[in-house]
Amino acid sequence: MTHRTDEELLAAAVRAAETAGRVIVARSTDRGVAYKNDAEPVTQGDLLADRAILETLRAAFPDVPVLSEESGDGEPPDLHGPVWVVDPIDGTANYARGHPYVSVSVAYAEGGVTRAAAVCAPFLGETFTAALGKGARLNGRPINVGSPGELRRSVVSTGFPHMRSDLGPLLKRIELLLTHCQDIRRAASPALDICWVGAGRLDAHTETLHPWDVAAASLVAREAGAVRGHLVPVPDGVPADLFGGGFLVSAPEVHDDLMALLTGVGG
């Protein structure tokens, strides 16, 4: 097994995320939208970005498997790693309509622990980065979580599932957030929302997500001082760092209050 330093892993993650970012910007005038499961959009940009990420990561670390939202054919890799966890476009529904709130996520995990992460927002000109135990940065400058003071002064982001067979828990979550927080946001790129918690632009994010949504962004947020948790039990055998069910990340001051408020509501 090749020795991998955190610096080398982070450099590869940044290179892959920013390369994919340039690809989706170049493709943004000819996006070619289709739908998975008749509900979730996928574009040619997703597929080209996925290819660019895979080529970049495999050139740097050919022995590390990749878990990607858009290339999930065959046997999935072991989440206890080593593994790259990738989302070529987080916010495809935004991208498909020319909305700039879009991100590319690349994370490296080993032993179920995320060690290096990059989240690139190419249309905003921003790249969030983090290495385990070494802090988080935005375009190379350190970032820190905000200090809302209390829940009623907090701005919290959330998201809605593509498949909406049971709206009860979703509507209850929105009601609770609206009545207990200052305001809510729904911008449709959860990885970017989570990074914005780390940058103090939001005070919390909660949603049921996938490993590729949370792997990179949650390391950024935690290294910036945020607290991460789950509103539902983490399944046996699934690394908590890569579990997105009932996901909650927030400024430390409001984390316990949000956990108490939302536990039992569902994702």
C-alpha positions, -999 to 999 in steps of 0.1 A, spaced: 0 0 0 14 34 -10 20 58 18 -2 88 16 4 121 35 -24 144 43 -8 171 23 -6 149 -8 -42 138 -3 -55 173 1 -36 185 -30 -52 157 -50 -86 165 -37 -83 202 -45 -69 194 -80 -98 170 -87 -125 193 -74 -112 224 -92 -106 205 -125 -142 193 -123 -153 228 -115 -137 241 -147 -154 213 -167 -189 222 -155 -184 259 -161 -172 251 -196 -203 229 -202 -228 253 -186 -243 265 -219 -249 230 -231 -260 210 -201 -280 181 -216 -305 174 -188 -320 139 -182 -337 124 -152 -328 94 -128 -358 76 -113 -380 101 -132 -373 127 -105 -336 135 -100 -319 155 -128 -285 145 -142 -266 165 -168 -237 159 -192 -218 182 -169 -223 156 -140 -209 128 -162 -179 149 -176 -171 162 -141 -172 126 -128 -148 115 -155 -124 144 -148 -124 136 -111 -117 99 -116 -89 105 -140 -73 130 -116 -75 108 -85 -65 76 -103 -34 94 -117 -24 104 -82 -34 73 -62 -43 44 -86 -47 20 -57 -75 39 -39 -111 31 -50 -137 58 -56 -173 61 -44 -190 86 -67 -227 95 -70 -224 93 -108 -203 61 -114 -219 37 -90 -218 6 -113 -204 -26 -99 -195 -34 -63 -194 -3 -40 -160 2 -23 -155 -5 14 -165 26 34 -139 17 60 -114 27 33 -91 38 20 -117 54 -3 -123 86 -22 -159 99 -18 -170 121 -46 -200 142 -58 -193 156 -93 -221 182 -90 -239 188 -58 -269 210 -68 -276 195 -102 -311 210 -102 -295 244 -98 -269 237 -125 -295 225 -149 -312 259 -147 -281 281 -147 -282 288 -110 -247 294 -96 -252 278 -62 -234 245 -72 -204 226 -58 -180 197 -64 -170 176 -34 -140 153 -31 -130 136 2 -105 110 12 -114 87 41 -95 59 57 -107 36 85 -140 53 83 -125 87 91 -124 116 66 -88 129 64 -88 154 35 -115 174 18 -122 199 -10 -155 215 -19 -153 238 -50 -180 263 -59 -168 271 -94 -194 298 -103 -187 316 -70 -149 313 -73 -146 296 -39 -128 264 -28 -132 252 8 -105 228 21 -97 209 52 -73 183 65 -80 164 97 -67 183 127 -53 211 106 -83 236 103 -104 247 74 -98 272 48 -116 292 21 -94 301 -9 -64 295 14 -76 317 43 -87 302 77 -124 301 84 -143 298 117 -179 288 126 -202 316 136 -215 325 170 -253 330 169 -257 331 207 -290 313 207 -314 293 186 -338 322 179 -309 342 164 -298 314 141 -302 310 104 -306 273 95 -305 257 61 -322 225 51 -332 206 20 -360 186 4 -359 150 -11 -364 144 -48 -389 116 -39 -417 131 -18 -440 102 -9 -442 112 28 -443 150 34 -452 148 71 -417 148 86 -405 174 61 -433 198 69 -429 193 106 -391 200 104 -398 232 85 -425 243 110 -401 237 139 -373 256 123 -395 285 113 -410 288 148 -377 284 168 -350 300 146 -345 334 131 -350 321 95 -344 292 72 -327 288 38 -331 262 11 -304 266 -16 -302 230 -30 -265 223 -26 -261 207 8 -224 203 6 -220 241 0 -245 248 28 -225 227 52 -193 246 42 -212 278 48 -218 267 83 -181 264 87 -176 299 73 -202 314 96 -226 323 68 -251 299 82 -255 286 117 -267 251 110 -277 226 83 -300 196 87 -312 171 61 -311 134 52 -281 130 28 -257 106 11 -221 99 19 -209 120 -11 -229 150 3 -214 150 37 -179 134 35 -160 165 24 -182 193 36 -186 180 71 -148 178 76 -146 215 65 -173 225 89 -159 205 118 -124 218 113 -138 253 113 -153 246 148 -188 233 140 -204 203 157 -218 174 138 -244 149 148 -273 127 136 -310 128 145 -313 90 139 -290 62 150 -259 55 129 -263 19 115 -240 -8 127 -209 -11 105 -214 23 88 -187 50 96 -203 80 112 -182 103 91 -198 89 59 -234 85 72 -259 112 60 -291 100 77 -307 127 99 -276 148 94 -271 179 115 -241 203 117 -242 235 136 -224 262 156 -216 247 190 -238 272 208 -270 259 192 -262 223 186 -278 207 217 -310 229 212 -313 218 176 -308 181 185 -335 183 211 -358 202 188 -355 180 158 -349 145 172 -379 123 164 -390 143 134 -371 122 109 -348 133 80 
